[in-house]
Amino acid sequence: MRRTIQRVLVIGIIGVLTGCAARRATAPAPVSPSRGVDDLSALIRQGCYRCLERAYADAQAHKSSSLAFEAAALLVLRSKELGLPSAPWLERARALAAADPSSSVYLAIVEAIPPHPMSDDRDALFDFRGRTRARASLVAWRDSLQSGPGSEPFRAYLDVALVCAYGTLKDNEQSFTGPVDPAAETPMYQYRIGICDGTHAARLATLRANNRDYVDADFALGRYAIEDPINPDHDEGVARLESAAAGFPDSPAITTTLGNLHRRWEDWDRALSAYDAAITVSAGHPEALIGRAISLSHLSRSREAIETATRLIDAGQWHLGEAYYWRAWNQLSLGNHEFARADADRAVTLMANAAVFVLSGVIEWRLRRLESAEREFQAALSIDFGECEAAFDLGVVRDERAKPAEALAAFQQARQCYELSIGLRRDAIAKVLAGPGSDTSKARESARHERELMNLEARQESVVRAIAVLDGAADIR
């Protein structure tokens, strides 16, 4: 048994550490509903989320506690991978492990695997003490997986999950010889290697193509398609993510990923819909809430944006700097200058970037506190010399303060900044159009740059006019 499981684990390490598949993925046909213990084992080897749910239910009906534990433990891991609530399955696994002490080490491994960073279990990501203990136990855990109770595919899955989570192995290709064990050919094993990182996208795509029930794979495949550094396919990525969201509507991680994608493209209506879907199943989801606040801001729905940002602020834990910034931004849009001032002050203490100081300067300018507005715009430029808006606004304030020479210097800096930014945007458009991707994705990306280019060109024209006025006044004098 020890020699056999070592061969299984060897295949996983090759896939995870080197990205080189030892063989083409093979997958049996989808498994029909189970009727006996043999069918339960087949469902577990198949390993799709719905297969594991059926396996757990049937194992309980057949009073097969060992198979029920395997199914429950795997569902804990699968829930973590997909950003689904894992606590209910963990409780079931714990109850089954309590009656079988030999399962305790497997339960410890399952508990140690971190959840998806956008799941509701995100607080576990900050359990640094627990992660340190897990790293210290890694060698002993992996040794225990080479033999012992439980099926070989189950133990192999746990091993790959450990490798992907903690990645501390130091093996070389020459170590991996010998025949391929059938356990390494199971769909559940192929899946776990496939979701480890994007180097295994082809393996995962093959699995998905051969298994219509493996909707689980679409979450990772969607991300891989979008993040492919050589040939990104945004249309494929969106289709995959939408499939995953339909298959697992209780996962806020999947819908928030969709929202973030649409937000990147400045498709604010679709971003908002995706964030709302995430909030429906996770009312306090921080990434969905801040994404919703930003989307509403760009849709000029300031009161709703303020309410959403306030929910994050009241929770007092996540994205507080951004929440205060966007609440201040929307209060300013509504003309509530004192409220905007208070929120901007809090934002500055939490994330002192150039954008916050620009916003703070605009608030001071609206309140006609020109001296402090000038200081805020200067602070923004000291952080980011390429903050064109800060240079432009600084010129406006200095002009109002009757400091024409200083105003002219600020406007000239703004003109140079806008010229550089316009050139960079044009280069970005040319790069998008000449690069990989579908016509749809190219049009989407170039349109985003075109919108910003129009804004930059309009601001540049305003700067040029301001410089002309100041130069003319200097000539008159």
C-alpha positions as CSV (number, residue, x, y, z in Angstrom):
1,M,0.0,0.0,0.0
2,R,2.8,2.4,0.9
3,R,4.6,1.8,-2.4
4,T,1.3,2.3,-4.3
5,I,0.3,5.5,-2.7
6,Q,3.8,6.9,-3.2
7,R,3.4,6.4,-6.9
8,V,0.0,8.2,-6.8
9,L,1.6,11.1,-4.9
10,V,4.5,11.2,-7.2
11,I,2.2,11.9,-10.1
12,G,0.7,14.8,-8.2
13,I,4.0,16.4,-7.3
14,I,5.1,16.3,-10.9
15,G,1.9,18.1,-12.0
16,V,2.0,20.6,-9.1
17,L,5.7,21.5,-8.9
18,T,6.8,21.3,-12.5
19,G,3.6,21.9,-14.5
20,C,4.5,18.9,-16.7
21,A,1.7,16.4,-17.0
22,A,3.0,12.9,-16.9
23,R,0.1,11.8,-19.2
24,R,-2.9,13.1,-20.9
25,A,-5.9,13.4,-18.6
26,T,-8.3,10.5,-18.9
27,A,-11.7,10.5,-17.4
28,P,-14.4,7.8,-17.2
29,A,-18.0,8.6,-18.3
30,P,-20.2,10.3,-15.8
31,V,-21.4,8.0,-13.0
32,S,-25.1,7.2,-12.7
33,P,-26.8,7.4,-9.4
34,S,-25.5,4.9,-6.9
35,R,-27.2,1.8,-5.6
36,G,-24.5,0.1,-3.5
37,V,-21.1,0.5,-1.8
38,D,-19.2,-0.1,-5.1
39,D,-21.2,2.8,-6.7
40,L,-20.4,5.0,-3.7
41,S,-16.7,4.5,-4.3
42,A,-17.2,5.2,-8.0
43,L,-19.0,8.5,-7.1
44,I,-16.1,9.5,-4.8
45,R,-13.5,8.7,-7.5
46,Q,-15.6,10.8,-9.9
47,G,-15.5,13.5,-7.4
48,C,-17.6,16.3,-8.8
49,Y,-19.4,18.4,-6.1
50,R,-22.8,16.9,-6.9
51,C,-21.3,13.4,-7.1
52,L,-19.9,13.8,-3.6
53,E,-23.2,15.1,-2.2
54,R,-24.9,11.9,-3.6
55,A,-22.1,9.8,-2.3
56,Y,-22.5,11.2,1.2
57,A,-26.2,10.8,1.3
58,D,-26.0,7.2,0.0
59,A,-23.2,6.3,2.4
60,Q,-25.3,7.5,5.3
61,A,-28.2,5.4,4.0
62,H,-25.9,2.3,3.7
63,K,-24.3,3.1,7.1
64,S,-20.9,3.2,5.6
65,S,-19.2,5.7,7.9
66,S,-15.8,5.5,6.3
67,L,-17.2,6.5,2.8
68,A,-19.4,9.1,4.4
69,F,-16.4,10.6,6.1
70,E,-14.4,10.7,2.8
71,A,-17.3,12.3,1.0
72,A,-17.9,14.9,3.8
73,A,-14.1,15.7,4.0
74,L,-13.9,16.1,0.3
75,L,-16.9,18.4,0.3
76,V,-15.2,20.6,3.0
77,L,-12.3,21.0,0.6
78,R,-14.4,21.5,-2.5
79,S,-16.5,24.1,-0.7
80,K,-13.3,25.9,0.3
81,E,-12.1,25.8,-3.3
82,L,-15.3,27.2,-4.7
83,G,-15.9,29.8,-2.0
84,L,-19.0,28.0,-0.6
85,P,-19.8,27.7,3.1
86,S,-17.7,24.8,4.4
87,A,-18.8,24.8,8.0
88,P,-21.8,22.4,7.6
89,W,-19.7,19.8,5.9
90,L,-16.9,20.2,8.4
91,E,-19.4,19.5,11.2
92,R,-20.5,16.3,9.5
93,A,-16.9,15.3,9.0
94,R,-16.0,16.0,12.6
95,A,-19.0,13.9,13.8
96,L,-17.9,10.9,11.7
97,A,-14.2,11.3,12.7
98,A,-15.2,11.3,16.4
99,A,-16.3,7.7,16.0
100,D,-13.1,6.7,14.2
101,P,-9.9,8.0,15.7
102,S,-7.9,6.8,12.6
103,S,-9.6,9.6,10.7
104,S,-8.3,12.4,13.0
105,V,-5.2,13.2,11.0
106,Y,-7.2,13.5,7.8
107,L,-9.6,15.8,9.6
108,A,-6.7,17.9,10.7
109,I,-5.4,18.2,7.1
110,V,-8.9,19.2,5.9
111,E,-9.2,21.9,8.5
112,A,-5.7,23.2,7.7
113,I,-6.4,23.9,4.0
114,P,-7.1,27.6,3.7
115,P,-10.4,28.7,2.1
116,H,-10.8,30.8,-1.0
117,P,-9.8,34.4,-0.2
118,M,-13.2,35.7,-1.3
119,S,-15.3,33.3,0.7
120,D,-17.1,34.0,3.9
121,D,-14.4,32.0,5.8
122,R,-11.8,34.6,4.9
123,D,-10.9,35.2,8.6
124,A,-9.1,31.9,8.6
125,L,-6.6,33.4,6.2
126,F,-5.3,35.5,9.1
127,D,-4.8,32.5,11.4
128,F,-1.0,32.8,11.1
129,R,-0.5,30.6,14.2
130,G,-2.6,27.8,12.6
131,R,-0.7,28.1,9.3
132,T,2.6,27.9,11.1
133,R,1.5,24.7,12.9
134,A,0.3,23.3,9.6
135,R,3.7,23.9,7.9
136,A,5.4,22.2,10.9
137,S,3.1,19.2,10.5
138,L,3.4,19.0,6.7
139,V,6.0,16.3,6.5
140,A,4.3,14.1,9.1
141,W,0.9,14.6,7.4
142,R,2.2,13.7,4.0
143,D,3.9,10.6,5.4
144,S,0.6,9.5,7.0
145,L,-1.1,9.8,3.6
146,Q,1.2,7.2,2.1
147,S,-0.5,4.4,3.9
148,G,-3.4,4.0,6.3
149,P,-7.2,3.9,6.3
150,G,-9.2,5.4,3.5
151,S,-9.1,5.0,-0.2
152,E,-6.0,5.8,-2.2
153,P,-7.7,8.5,-4.4
154,F,-9.0,10.2,-1.2
155,R,-5.5,10.3,0.3
156,A,-3.9,11.4,-2.9
157,Y,-6.4,14.3,-3.2
158,L,-5.5,15.5,0.4
159,D,-1.8,15.3,-0.5
160,V,-2.2,17.5,-3.6
161,A,-4.3,19.9,-1.6
162,L,-1.5,20.2,0.9
163,V,1.1,20.7,-1.9
164,C,-0.9,23.5,-3.5
165,A,-1.7,25.2,-0.3
166,Y,1.8,25.2,1.2
167,G,4.2,24.4,-1.7
168,T,7.2,23.5,0.3
169,L,8.4,20.3,-1.5
170,K,11.9,19.9,-2.9
171,D,11.8,17.0,-5.3
172,N,13.3,16.6,-8.8
173,E,12.1,15.0,-12.0
174,Q,14.6,12.1,-11.6
175,S,12.7,11.0,-8.5
176,F,9.6,10.2,-10.4
177,T,9.7,6.9,-12.1
178,G,7.5,3.8,-12.1
179,P,4.1,2.9,-13.5
180,V,1.1,5.2,-13.2
181,D,-1.3,4.0,-10.5
182,P,-5.0,4.0,-11.5
183,A,-5.8,6.3,-8.6
184,A,-3.9,9.1,-10.4
185,E,-6.3,8.7,-13.3
186,T,-9.5,9.4,-11.4
187,P,-11.4,12.6,-12.3
188,M,-11.2,14.0,-8.8
189,Y,-7.4,13.7,-8.8
190,Q,-7.1,15.3,-12.2
191,Y,-9.4,18.1,-11.0
192,R,-7.3,18.8,-7.9
193,I,-4.1,19.1,-9.9
194,G,-5.9,21.2,-12.5
195,I,-7.1,23.9,-10.0
196,C,-3.7,24.3,-8.4
197,D,-2.6,27.0,-10.8
198,G,-2.8,28.1,-14.5
199,T,0.0,25.8,-15.7
200,H,-2.5,22.9,-15.5
201,A,-5.3,24.6,-17.4
202,A,-5.1,22.1,-20.3
203,R,-5.5,19.2,-17.9
204,L,-8.5,20.8,-16.3
205,A,-10.1,21.7,-19.7
206,T,-9.7,18.1,-20.8
207,L,-11.4,16.9,-17.6
208,R,-14.2,19.3,-18.1
209,A,-14.8,18.4,-21.7
210,N,-15.1,14.8,-20.8
211,N,-17.4,15.3,-17.8
212,R,-20.5,17.4,-18.2
213,D,-21.1,17.2,-14.4
214,Y,-17.8,18.9,-13.5
215,V,-19.2,22.4,-13.4
216,D,-16.7,22.8,-10.5
217,A,-13.9,23.2,-13.0
218,D,-15.5,26.3,-14.7
219,F,-14.5,28.6,-11.8
220,A,-10.8,28.0,-12.3
221,L,-11.1,27.7,-16.1
222,G,-12.7,31.1,-16.2
223,R,-9.9,32.7,-14.3
224,Y,-7.3,30.9,-16.4
225,A,-8.8,32.1,-19.7
226,I,-8.9,35.7,-18.5
227,E,-5.4,35.7,-16.9
228,D,-3.6,33.8,-19.7
229,P,-0.5,36.0,-20.3
230,I,-0.1,34.8,-24.0
231,N,-3.6,34.5,-25.3
232,P,-6.3,35.7,-22.9
233,D,-9.8,34.9,-23.9
234,H,-12.3,37.2,-22.1
235,D,-15.4,35.8,-23.8
236,E,-14.4,32.2,-22.7
237,G,-13.6,33.5,-19.2
238,V,-17.0,35.2,-18.8
239,A,-18.9,32.1,-20.1
240,R,-17.0,29.8,-17.7
241,L,-17.6,32.1,-14.7
242,E,-21.2,32.5,-15.5
243,S,-21.5,28.7,-15.8
244,A,-19.9,28.3,-12.4
245,A,-22.1,31.0,-10.9
246,A,-25.2,29.2,-12.2
247,G,-23.9,25.9,-10.9
248,F,-23.0,27.2,-7.5
249,P,-25.2,30.3,-6.8
250,D,-24.3,30.2,-3.1
251,S,-20.7,31.1,-3.8
252,P,-20.1,34.8,-3.3
253,A,-16.5,34.2,-4.5
254,I,-17.6,33.3,-8.0
255,T,-20.1,36.2,-8.4
256,T,-17.6,38.7,-6.9
257,T,-15.0,37.5,-9.4
258,L,-17.5,38.2,-12.2
259,G,-18.2,41.6,-10.7
260,N,-14.5,42.5,-10.5
261,L,-14.1,41.5,-14.1
262,H,-16.9,43.8,-15.3
263,R,-15.6,46.5,-13.0
264,R,-12.2,46.3,-14.7
265,W,-14.0,46.8,-18.0
266,E,-16.0,49.7,-16.6
267,D,-19.2,47.8,-17.4
268,W,-20.8,49.2,-14.3
269,D,-24.4,47.8,-14.7
270,R,-23.1,44.3,-15.1
271,A,-20.6,44.7,-12.3
272,L,-23.4,45.9,-10.0
273,S,-25.6,42.9,-10.9
274,A,-22.8,40.5,-10.0
275,Y,-22.0,42.2,-6.7
276,D,-25.7,42.2,-5.8
277,A,-25.9,38.5,-6.5
278,A,-22.9,38.0,-4.1
279,I,-24.5,40.2,-1.4
280,T,-27.8,38.2,-1.7
281,V,-26.0,35.1,-0.3
282,S,-23.5,37.0,1.8
283,A,-24.9,40.3,3.1
284,G,-21.7,41.5,4.5
285,H,-19.3,40.4,1.8
286,P,-16.6,43.1,1.8
287,E,-15.3,42.8,-1.8
288,A,-18.9,42.8,-3.1
289,L,-19.8,45.7,-1.0
290,I,-16.9,47.9,-2.0
291,G,-17.4,46.9,-5.6
292,R,-21.0,47.8,-5.3
293,A,-20.2,51.2,-3.8
294,I,-17.8,52.0,-6.6
295,S,-20.2,50.8,-9.3
296,L,-23.0,52.9,-7.9
297,S,-20.7,55.9,-7.8
298,H,-19.9,55.6,-11.5
299,L,-23.6,55.2,-12.2
300,S,-24.3,58.5,-10.4
301,R,-26.4,56.7,-7.8
302,S,-24.7,58.5,-4.9
303,R,-27.2,58.0,-2.1
304,E,-27.1,54.2,-2.7
305,A,-23.4,54.3,-2.9
306,I,-23.2,56.2,0.5
307,E,-25.5,53.6,2.1
308,T,-23.3,50.7,0.8
309,A,-20.1,52.3,1.9
310,T,-21.6,52.9,5.3
311,R,-22.3,49.2,5.7
312,L,-18.6,48.5,5.3
313,I,-17.7,51.3,7.7
314,D,-20.2,50.2,10.3
315,A,-18.7,46.7,10.1
316,G,-15.4,48.2,11.0
317,Q,-13.0,45.6,9.5
318,W,-12.6,45.5,5.7
319,H,-11.7,48.1,3.0
320,L,-12.3,51.0,5.4
321,G,-10.0,53.4,3.6
322,E,-11.8,52.8,0.3
323,A,-15.2,53.0,2.0
324,Y,-14.5,56.4,3.5
325,Y,-13.0,57.6,0.3
326,W,-16.1,56.7,-1.8
327,R,-18.5,57.9,0.8
328,A,-16.6,61.2,0.8
329,W,-16.6,61.3,-3.0
330,N,-20.4,60.8,-3.1
331,Q,-21.1,63.3,-0.3
332,L,-19.1,65.8,-2.4
333,S,-21.2,64.9,-5.5
334,L,-24.3,65.7,-3.5
335,G,-22.9,69.0,-2.2
336,N,-22.6,67.7,1.4
337,H,-19.2,69.3,1.9
338,E,-18.9,69.0,5.7
339,F,-19.8,65.3,5.6
340,A,-17.4,64.9,2.7
341,R,-14.7,66.6,4.7
342,A,-15.1,64.3,7.7
343,D,-15.0,61.2,5.6
344,A,-12.0,62.4,3.6
345,D,-10.1,63.0,6.9
346,R,-10.7,59.4,7.9
347,A,-9.7,58.1,4.5
348,V,-6.4,60.0,4.7
349,T,-5.5,58.2,8.0
350,L,-6.3,54.8,6.4
351,M,-4.8,55.0,2.9
352,A,-2.7,58.1,2.2
353,N,-2.5,57.9,-1.6
354,A,-2.6,60.6,-4.2
355,A,-6.3,60.2,-5.1
356,V,-7.3,60.8,-1.5
357,F,-5.3,64.1,-1.3
358,V,-6.9,65.2,-4.6
359,L,-10.3,64.6,-3.2
360,S,-9.4,66.3,0.0
361,G,-8.1,69.3,-2.0
362,V,-11.3,69.5,-4.1
363,I,-13.4,69.6,-0.9
364,E,-11.3,72.4,0.6
365,W,-11.6,74.3,-2.7
366,R,-15.4,73.9,-2.6
367,L,-15.3,75.2,1.0
368,R,-13.3,78.1,-0.3
369,R,-10.3,77.2,2.0
370,L,-7.8,77.9,-0.8
371,E,-4.6,77.8,1.2
372,S,-5.3,74.3,2.6
373,A,-6.6,73.2,-0.8
374,E,-3.2,74.2,-2.3
375,R,-1.4,72.1,0.4
376,E,-3.6,69.0,-0.4
377,F,-2.9,69.2,-4.1
378,Q,0.8,69.6,-3.4
379,A,0.7,66.6,-1.1
380,A,-0.9,64.6,-3.9
381,L,1.9,65.5,-6.3
382,S,4.6,64.7,-3.8
383,I,3.2,61.1,-3.7
384,D,2.6,60.8,-7.5
385,F,4.2,63.3,-9.8
386,G,2.1,61.9,-12.6
387,E,-1.2,62.8,-10.9
388,C,-2.3,65.2,-13.7
389,E,-5.6,66.2,-12.0
390,A,-3.6,67.4,-8.9
391,A,-1.4,69.6,-11.1
392,F,-4.4,71.1,-12.9
393,D,-6.3,71.8,-9.7
394,L,-3.2,73.2,-8.1
395,G,-3.0,75.7,-11.0
396,V,-6.7,76.7,-10.5
397,V,-6.2,77.3,-6.8
398,R,-3.0,79.3,-7.2
399,D,-4.7,81.4,-9.9
400,E,-7.6,82.2,-7.5
401,R,-5.0,83.1,-4.8
402,A,-3.5,85.6,-7.2
403,K,-0.3,83.7,-7.7
404,P,0.0,83.8,-11.5
405,A,3.6,82.7,-11.8
406,E,3.1,79.7,-9.5
407,A,-0.2,78.9,-11.3
408,L,1.5,79.0,-14.7
409,A,4.1,76.5,-13.4
410,A,1.4,74.2,-12.2
411,F,-0.5,74.4,-15.4
412,Q,2.6,73.7,-17.4
413,Q,3.3,70.6,-15.3
414,A,-0.3,69.5,-15.9
415,R,0.1,70.0,-19.7
416,Q,3.2,67.8,-19.7
417,C,1.5,65.2,-17.6
418,Y,-1.5,65.1,-19.8
419,E,0.6,64.8,-23.0
420,L,2.5,61.9,-21.5
421,S,-0.7,60.2,-20.3
422,I,-2.4,60.7,-23.7
423,G,0.6,59.1,-25.4
424,L,0.5,56.1,-23.1
425,R,-3.2,55.6,-23.7
426,R,-2.7,55.7,-27.5
427,D,0.1,53.2,-27.1
428,A,-2.2,51.0,-25.0
429,I,-4.9,51.1,-27.6
430,A,-2.5,50.1,-30.3
431,K,-1.1,47.3,-28.2
432,V,-4.6,45.9,-27.5
433,L,-5.6,46.0,-31.1
434,A,-2.4,44.3,-32.3
435,G,-2.4,41.8,-29.5
436,P,-4.1,38.5,-28.8
437,G,-7.8,38.1,-27.9
438,S,-11.1,38.0,-29.7
439,D,-12.6,41.0,-31.6
440,T,-15.1,41.5,-28.7
441,S,-12.5,41.6,-26.0
442,K,-10.3,43.9,-28.1
443,A,-13.2,46.2,-28.6
444,R,-14.0,46.2,-24.9
445,E,-10.5,46.9,-23.8
446,S,-9.8,49.6,-26.4
447,A,-13.2,51.3,-25.6
448,R,-12.1,51.6,-22.0
449,H,-8.9,53.3,-23.1
450,E,-10.7,55.5,-25.6
451,R,-13.1,56.8,-22.9
452,E,-10.1,57.8,-20.7
453,L,-8.3,59.2,-23.7
454,M,-11.3,61.6,-24.4
455,N,-11.2,62.7,-20.8
456,L,-7.5,63.4,-20.9
457,E,-7.8,65.3,-24.2
458,A,-10.6,67.5,-22.8
459,R,-8.5,68.3,-19.7
460,Q,-5.5,69.0,-21.8
461,E,-7.5,71.5,-23.8
462,S,-8.5,73.3,-20.6
463,V,-4.9,73.4,-19.5
464,V,-3.8,74.9,-22.8
465,R,-6.5,77.6,-22.5
466,A,-5.5,78.4,-18.9
467,I,-1.8,78.7,-20.0
468,A,-2.7,81.0,-22.8
469,V,-4.7,83.3,-20.5
470,L,-1.9,83.5,-18.0
471,D,0.7,84.0,-20.7
472,G,-1.4,86.8,-22.2
473,A,-1.8,88.5,-18.8
474,A,2.0,88.3,-18.3
475,D,2.5,89.9,-21.7
476,I,0.1,92.8,-20.8
477,R,1.9,93.4,-17.6
